[in-house]
Amino acid sequence: MLGSLNMDISVTVPRLPGPGATVLGGAAAFAPGGKGANQAVAAARLGAEVLLAGCVGDDDFGRALRAALAAEGVRDDGVRTVPGVPTGLAMITVDEAGENIITVAPGANRQAGAPEVAAVAVAAGDALVISAEVPVPAIVGALAAGDYRLRVLNLAPAPPEAADIVAAGVDWLVVNESEAAAVLGRPVAGLAGTGGAADAAADLARAGARNAVVTAGAAGAAYCGPAGGLTVPGFAVRPVDSVGAGDTFVAALAVALAAGVAPDEAVVAAAAAGAAAVTRPGTQAGMPRPADVLVATGHPWPVAAPDPRG
């Protein structure tokens, strides 16, 4: 995997603040995060052997993030410590319904480049997952690096060059509604209606993604690929914290596909894993194992995973 590592600073509030507003919340919580690290942890919990490439600063946050990866069994061979640059930070505000707003200070993540591309090239395996909290040259380089059976690109957040990246050809593209809108240059809202995720997935497939998935939050996800399209309604769960649900979806999709699960079934399994993550507090802490997916959604995880007890 190639992506970011951040220390998350989270505060729970009664409601999300509007522009110019101040809302008092609970105590700040510090926890490991960043899309790259989140997706690596989610994939490891769902049964994959994972190596992460990315950058941290030479500081306490960076050391804590690497320790958190090790605790989850994620290899950090590809994580580079950059002197003189702080580890990335994410400021997260979560309301009582589990919705969130996130502001990221990238820090060392901006340094990701040729060394990280080389790390994923050397570690070639079944699947490469690339997320977009790192510079575009690193994303583009990783899309062509190494020998992988499939590559999953999560353009989150979508950079200004997103449309060009997709037009150059992408095996699997995963975006949410706002990211799909950024790529397509038009609004995307809802799941199956006109201008919704299903339409957007089809348009992204025509734009250069061989397989396109557009997630629509609690409403579900839409897929379009060589064999046609699929709309997956959201699983009915009681939300606690939506932070990390999208990262869980991406990781789950990659793990299922790498294990040989058919695309349609893999998208459904990813939706179930993402829904399960919403029912649990915390970002990496809330990422589910196979048993958690089944309990939360009634959908069995289709990939064999190791016993977390060892």
Secondary structure, 3 states (H helix, E strand, C coil): CECCCEEEEEEECCCCCCCCCCCCCCCCEEEEECHHHHHHHHHHHCCCCCEEEEEEECCHHHHHHHHHHHHCCCEEEEEEEECCCCCEEEEEEECCCCCEEEEEECHHHHHCCHHHHHHHHHCCCCEEEEECCCCHHHHHHHHCCCCCCEEEEECCCCCCCHHHHHHCCEEEEEEEHHHHHHHHCCCCCCCCCCCCHHHHHHHHHHHCEEEEEEECHHHEEEEEECCEEEEEECCCCCCCCCCCHHHHHHHHHHHHHHCCCCHHHHHHHHHHHHHHHHCCCCCCCCCCCHHHHHHHHCCCCCCCCCCCCC
